[in-house]
Amino acid sequence: MKVDVAALRDQLLAERRTLTDTEGVRRDAADTVDVDQARLGRVSRADAMQDQAMARATKARADERIKRIDAALARIADQTYGECARCGEPIDPRRLEADPAATLCLACAEKG
């Protein structure tokens, strides 16, 4: 099975576009919560703070994913895409199809 680098590049670019298009929503959701106790009860305030924490975690995951996508696109550009970053062996095309930003072959990923 051969790696269709062009198709995976397109997939990476589409995912990156989606993540950057929704970045403003994630940023707004992660902003400081107004916790005016006169206006909000304790439960509502706790809910707002929990929502903010979840939004920050979501933003952090999206930011990390964008970094991984950018790194994969750089590997495509320098023609090292599909090589394991640890052992240098080819990454199984099925693994790249499952996660086009994968940097390790399955054996190296399992080693941790």
ABEGO torsion letter per residue (X at the ends): XBBBAAAAAAAAAAAAAAAAAAAAAAAAAABBBBBBAAABBAAAAAAAAAAAAAAAAAAAAAAAAAAAAAAAAAAAAAGABGBBAAAGBBBBAAAAAABAABABBAAAAAAX
